[in-house]
Amino acid sequence: MNALTDILVVLAVFLLLTGPALAGLARERRIDRRLRGPLPQKSSSRSTVPSTATWYADGRRSKKLVSS
């Protein structure tokens, strides 16, 4: 019975010493995940926002149609 008590005392001291460090580590990881932001969704390989070249070409086409 005395050996069981010794083991429990050592385990309790170990938890008292490592508990705050483990809680701080979990908090740091949570903050890092929040700062990193959500992971991008890979629904398709093409972008839904037109590129600058597409936007410029569309603008040029519309000006030609209006001026002629």
C-alpha positions in Angstrom: 0.0 0.0 0.0 2.9 2.3 0.7 4.3 1.9 -2.8 0.9 2.9 -4.3 0.8 6.1 -2.2 4.4 7.0 -3.3 3.4 6.5 -7.0 0.3 8.7 -6.6 2.4 11.4 -4.8 5.0 11.4 -7.6 2.2 11.5 -10.2 0.5 14.4 -8.5 3.7 16.4 -8.3 4.4 15.7 -11.9 0.9 16.9 -12.9 1.3 20.1 -10.8 4.6 20.9 -12.5 3.6 20.1 -16.1 0.0 21.2 -16.0 0.5 24.9 -16.5 3.1 24.3 -19.3 0.7 22.0 -21.2 -2.2 24.4 -20.8 0.0 27.2 -22.1 1.1 25.1 -25.1 -2.5 24.3 -25.9 -3.3 28.0 -25.7 -0.4 29.0 -28.0 -1.5 26.4 -30.6 -5.1 27.7 -30.5 -3.8 31.3 -31.0 -1.5 30.2 -33.9 -4.4 28.5 -35.7 -6.6 31.6 -35.3 -3.9 33.9 -36.7 -3.2 31.6 -39.6 -6.9 31.8 -40.6 -9.1 29.3 -42.2 -7.6 26.9 -44.8 -8.6 27.7 -48.4 -11.3 25.6 -49.9 -10.2 23.7 -53.0 -13.5 23.5 -54.9 -12.0 24.1 -58.3 -8.6 24.7 -59.9 -9.7 27.9 -61.6 -10.0 31.2 -59.9 -13.5 32.9 -59.7 -11.9 36.3 -59.9 -10.9 37.3 -63.4 -7.3 38.2 -64.0 -6.1 41.7 -64.8 -5.5 40.8 -68.4 -9.1 39.5 -68.8 -10.5 42.6 -67.1 -8.4 44.9 -69.3 -9.4 43.1 -72.5 -13.1 43.2 -71.6 -12.9 46.9 -71.0 -11.2 47.5 -74.4 -13.8 45.5 -76.2 -16.6 47.4 -74.6 -15.0 50.8 -75.5 -14.6 49.7 -79.2 -18.3 48.7 -79.3 -19.4 52.1 -78.0 -17.1 54.2 -80.2 -18.1 52.5 -83.5 
